[in-house]
């Protein structure tokens, strides 16, 4: 998503120039020049591209939601043929639009995403209409399998994320059907997403269309979102620590922190890892205090511990943000070269 990176980098450059201008480290001439650059906002083309792509993906989300609501609200009024043929027509029209626009353009990628969502709705219609008796996980597995050719053709972040969501839902439902408990599912999905984060952050960056931080970031946040509850289930297992949740959370957090620490440093992921650490170690401290029967002081000590950790982490993250490099867009480089 080059449009997003260009707009974000331009805004980051403006913020950095404003920070330099306010500091006393610049010479007077440099401070004056920084003030001139700070007054130059991102170009109209950057803003136009940002708003156009944002509107495009918002339209895709609204169209997909509208299709689902249309069928659900008129299920009784729509006959079997209308439902099935209408779903197939939507899929075919969306695929034709993607082919006509071309997958190299954002419009083609968006049309293919809409076709992929409509395909899932069509499979659900088939299951509800004919009552095949298939399990829910089989529906999602079939959906993921049918999306593979489109995934290979698109080679884009949005389609890859959609396929990962569908495939992981199939895996979660399959594990639930075969007796896996929620805690085991949390551990497996957290470690899986952490591994996918490492793969996307490394070799995945060399795949055309997958470069960028959005996919790895979302996978890392998804991993932490399930690993932290798994660790907390260990902390509050009063009959003894199992250790697997804490170990899995530590491994996932270390893997994410390692990729976030590499240049340029990803302050967003470092913040997420820091938040996970604060939540887990505060829970551990709270359990220790209550086991030592220090209930009277527990809340005061926990409050102080949280405030102290947040203050230290905030200062540390600010230092990392200053140490990280901020790429300069071509517009800013051209503005700097004018002087």
For each residue, the residues with C-beta under 8 A, 3 or more apart:
1: 4 5 53 157 212 214
2: 5 6 212
3: 6 7 49 50 52 53 106
4: 1 7 8 50 53 212 214
5: 1 2 8 9 212
6: 2 3 9 10 46 49 329
7: 3 4 10 11 42 46 47 49 50
8: 4 5 11 12
9: 5 6 12 13 326 327 328 329
10: 6 7 13 14 42 43 46 329 331 332
11: 7 8 14 15 42
12: 8 9 15 16 326 327
13: 9 10 16 17 326 328 329 332
14: 10 11 17 18 38 40 41 42
15: 11 12 18 19
16: 12 13 19 20 326
17: 13 14 20 21 34 37 38
18: 14 15 21 22 38
19: 15 16 22 23
20: 16 17 23 25 26 31 34
21: 17 18 26 31 34 35 38
22: 18 19
23: 19 20 26
24:
25: 20
26: 20 21 23 30 31 34
27: 30 31
28: 31 32
29: 32 33
30: 26 27 33 34
31: 20 21 26 27 28 34 35
32: 28 29 35 36
33: 29 30 36 37 339
34: 17 20 21 26 30 31 37 38
35: 21 31 32 38 39
36: 32 33 39 40 339
37: 17 33 34 40 332 335 336
38: 14 17 18 21 34 35
39: 35 36
40: 14 36 37 332 335
41: 14
42: 7 10 11 14 46 47 329 331
43: 10 46 47 331
44: 47 48
45: 48 49
46: 6 7 10 42 43 49 50 329 331
47: 7 42 43 44 50 51
48: 44 45 51 52
49: 3 6 7 45 46 52 53
50: 3 4 7 46 47 53 54
51: 47 48 54 55
52: 3 48 49 55 56
53: 1 3 4 49 50 56 57 106
54: 50 51 57 58
55: 51 52 58 59
56: 52 53 59 60 106 107 110
57: 53 54 60 61 110 158
58: 54 55 61 62
59: 55 56 62 63 110
60: 56 57 63 64 110 113 114
61: 57 58 64 65
62: 58 59 65 66
63: 59 60 66 67 114
64: 60 61 67 68 114 117 118
65: 61 62 68 69
66: 62 63 69 70
67: 63 64 70 71 90 117 118 121
68: 64 65 71 72 121
69: 65 66 72 73
70: 66 67 73 74
71: 67 68 74 75 78 83 87 121 125
72: 68 69 75
73: 69 70
74: 70 71 77 78
75: 71 72 78 83
76:
77: 74
78: 71 74 75 82 83 86
79: 82 83
80: 83 84 129
81: 84 85
82: 78 79 85 86
83: 71 75 78 79 80 86 87 125 129
84: 80 81 87 88 122 125 126 129
85: 81 82 88 89
86: 78 82 83 89 90
87: 71 83 84 90 91 118 121 122 125
88: 84 85 91 92 122
89: 85 86 92 93
90: 67 86 87 93 94 115 118 122
91: 87 88 94 95 115 118 119 122
92: 88 89 95 96
93: 89 90 96 97
94: 90 91 97 98 111 112 114 115 118
95: 91 92 98 99 111 112 115
96: 92 93 99 100
97: 93 94 100 101 107 108 111
98: 94 95 101 103 108 109 111 112 115
99: 95 96 102 108
100: 96 97 108
101: 97 98 105 107 108 111
102: 99 105 108
103: 98 108 109 112 153 154 155 156
104: 108
105: 101 102 108 109
106: 3 53 56 109 110
107: 56 97 101 110 111
108: 97 98 99 100 101 102 103 104 105 111 112
109: 98 103 105 106 112 113 154 156 158 159
110: 56 57 59 60 106 107 113 114 158
111: 94 95 97 98 101 107 108 114 115
112: 94 95 98 103 108 109 115 116 150 153 154 159
113: 60 109 110 116 117 158 159 162
114: 60 63 64 94 110 111 117 118
115: 90 91 94 95 98 111 112 118 119 150
116: 112 113 119 120 147 150 159 162
117: 64 67 113 114 120 121 162
118: 64 67 87 90 91 94 114 115 121 122
119: 91 115 116 122 123 143 146 147
120: 116 117 123 124 143 166
121: 67 68 71 87 117 118 124 125
122: 84 87 88 90 91 118 119 125 126
123: 119 120 126 127 139 142 143 146
124: 120 121 127 128 139
125: 71 83 84 87 121 122 128 129
126: 84 122 123 129 130 132
127: 123 124 130 131 132 134 139
128: 124 125 131
129: 80 83 84 125 126
130: 126 127
131: 127 128
132: 126 127
133:
134: 127 138 139
135: 138 139 173 177
136: 139 140 173
137: 140 141 170 171 172 173 174 176 177
138: 134 135 141 142 170
139: 123 124 127 134 135 136 142 143
140: 136 137 143 144 166 167 169 170 173
141: 137 138 144 145 167 170 174
142: 123 138 139 145 146
143: 119 120 123 139 140 146 147 166 170
144: 140 141 147 148 163 166 167 170
145: 141 142 148
146: 119 123 142 143 149
147: 116 119 143 144 150 151 159 162 163 166
148: 144 145 151 152 163
149: 146 152 153
150: 112 115 116 147 153 154 159
151: 147 148 154 155 159 160 163
152: 148 149 155
153: 103 112 149 150
154: 103 109 112 150 151 158 159 160 209
155: 103 151 152 159 160 207 208 209 210
156: 103 109 159 160 209 210
157: 1 160 161 209 210 212 214 215
158: 57 109 110 113 154 161 162
159: 109 112 113 116 147 150 151 154 155 156 162 163
160: 151 154 155 156 157 163 164 210 215
161: 157 158 164 165 215 218
162: 113 116 117 147 158 159 165 166
163: 144 147 148 151 159 160 166 167
164: 160 161 167 168 196 219
165: 161 162 168 169
166: 120 140 143 144 147 162 163 169 170
167: 140 141 144 163 164 170 171
168: 164 165 171 172 189 192 193
169: 140 165 166 172 173
170: 137 138 140 141 143 144 166 167 173 174
171: 137 167 168 174 175 188 189 192
172: 137 168 169 175 176 185 189
173: 135 136 137 140 169 170 176 177
174: 137 141 170 171 177 178
175: 171 172 178 180 184 185 188
176: 137 172 173 180 185
177: 135 137 173 174
178: 174 175
179:
180: 175 176 184 185 188
181: 184 185
182: 185 186
183: 186 187 230 233 245
184: 175 180 181 187 188
185: 172 175 176 180 181 182 188 189
186: 182 183 189 190 226 227 229 230 233 245
187: 183 184 190 191 226 227 230 244 245 248
188: 171 175 180 184 185 191 192
189: 168 171 172 185 186 192 193 222 223 226
190: 186 187 193 194 223 224 226 227 230 248 249 252
191: 187 188 194 195 223 227 248 251 252
192: 168 171 188 189 195 196 223
193: 168 189 190 196 197 219 220 222 223 226 252
194: 190 191 197 198 219 220 223 227 251 252 255 256
195: 191 192 198 199 255
196: 164 192 193 199 200 219
197: 193 194 200 201 216 219 220 223 255 256 259
198: 194 195 201 202 255 259
199: 195 196 202 203 204
200: 196 197 204 205 210 215 216 219
201: 197 198 204 205 216 259
202: 198 199 205
203: 199 206 207
204: 199 200 201 207 210 215 216
205: 200 201 202 210 211
206: 203 211
207: 155 203 204 210 211
208: 155 211
209: 154 155 156 157
210: 155 156 157 160 200 204 205 207 215
211: 205 206 207 208
212: 1 2 4 5 157 215
213: 216 217 266
214: 1 4 157 217 218
215: 157 160 161 200 204 210 212 218 219
216: 197 200 201 204 213 219 220 259
217: 213 214 220 221 266 268 269
218: 161 214 215 221 222
219: 164 193 194 196 197 200 215 216 222 223
220: 193 194 197 216 217 223 224 256 259 260 269 272
221: 217 218 224 225 272
222: 189 193 218 219 225 226
223: 189 190 191 192 193 194 197 219 220 226 227 252 256
224: 190 220 221 227 228 252 253 256 272 273 276
225: 221 222 228 229
226: 186 187 189 190 193 222 223 229 230
227: 186 187 190 191 194 223 224 230 231 245 248 249 252 253 276
228: 224 225 231 232 249 276 279 280
229: 186 225 226 232 233
230: 183 186 187 190 226 227 233 234 244 245 248 249
231: 227 228 234 235 245 246 248 249 250 280 283
232: 228 229 235 236 245 279 280 283
233: 183 186 229 230 236 237 245
234: 230 231 237 241 242 243 244 245 246
235: 231 232 241 246 280 283 284 287
236: 232 233 283 287
237: 233 234 240 241 242
238:
239:
240: 237
241: 234 235 237 246
242: 234 237 245
243: 234 246 247
244: 187 230 234 247 248
245: 183 186 187 227 230 231 232 233 234 242 248 249
246: 231 234 235 241 243 249 250 280
247: 243 244 250 251
248: 187 190 191 227 230 231 244 245 251 252
249: 190 227 228 230 231 245 246 252 253 276 280
250: 231 246 247 253 254
251: 191 194 247 248 254 255
252: 190 191 193 194 223 224 227 248 249 255 256
253: 224 227 249 250 256 257 273 276 277
254: 250 251 257 258
255: 194 195 197 198 251 252 258 259
256: 194 197 220 223 224 252 253 259 260 269 272 273
257: 253 254 260 261 269 270 273
258: 254 255 261 262
259: 197 198 201 216 220 255 256 262 266 269
260: 220 256 257 265 266 267 268 269 270 273
261: 257 258 265 270
262: 258 259 265
263: 324 325
264: 324 325 326 327
265: 260 261 262 270 320 321 323 324
266: 213 217 259 260 269 270
267: 260 270 271 317 320 321 324
268: 217 260 271 272
269: 217 220 256 257 259 260 266 272 273
270: 257 260 261 265 266 267 273 274 317 320
271: 267 268 274 275 313 317
272: 220 221 224 256 268 269 275 276
273: 224 253 256 257 260 269 270 276 277
274: 270 271 277 278 313 316 317
275: 271 272 278 279
276: 224 227 228 249 253 272 273 279 280
277: 253 273 274 280 281
278: 274 275 281 282 306 309 310 313
279: 228 232 275 276 282 283
280: 228 231 232 235 246 249 276 277 283 284
281: 277 278 284 285 309
282: 278 279 285 286 302 305 306 309
283: 231 232 235 236 279 280 286 287
284: 235 280 281 287 288
285: 281 282 288 289 301 302 305
286: 282 283 289 290 298 302
287: 235 236 283 284 290 291
288: 284 285 291 292
289: 285 286 292 294 295 297 298 301 302
290: 286 287 293 294 295 298
291: 287 288
292: 288 289
293: 290
294: 289 290 297 298 301
295: 289 290 298
296:
297: 289 294 300 301
298: 286 289 290 294 295 301 302
299: 302 303
300: 297 303 304
301: 285 289 294 297 298 304 305
302: 282 285 286 289 298 299 305 306
303: 299 300 306 307
304: 300 301 307 308
305: 282 285 301 302 308 309
306: 278 282 302 303 309 310
307: 303 304 310 311
308: 304 305 311 312
309: 278 281 282 305 306 312 313
310: 278 306 307 313 314
311: 307 308 314 315
312: 308 309 315 316
313: 271 274 278 309 310 316 317
314: 310 311 317 318
315: 311 312 318 319
316: 274 312 313 319 320
317: 267 270 271 274 313 314 320 321
318: 314 315 321 322
319: 315 316 322 323
320: 265 267 270 316 317 323 324
321: 265 267 317 318 324
322: 318 319
323: 265 319 320
324: 263 264 265 267 320 321
325: 263 264
326: 9 12 13 16 264
327: 9 12 264
328: 9 13 332 333 336
329: 6 9 10 13 42 46 332 333
330: 333 334
331: 10 42 43 46 334 335
332: 10 13 37 40 328 329 335 336
333: 328 329 330 336 337
334: 330 331 337 338
335: 37 40 331 332 338
336: 37 328 332 333 339
337: 333 334
338: 334 335
339: 33 36 336
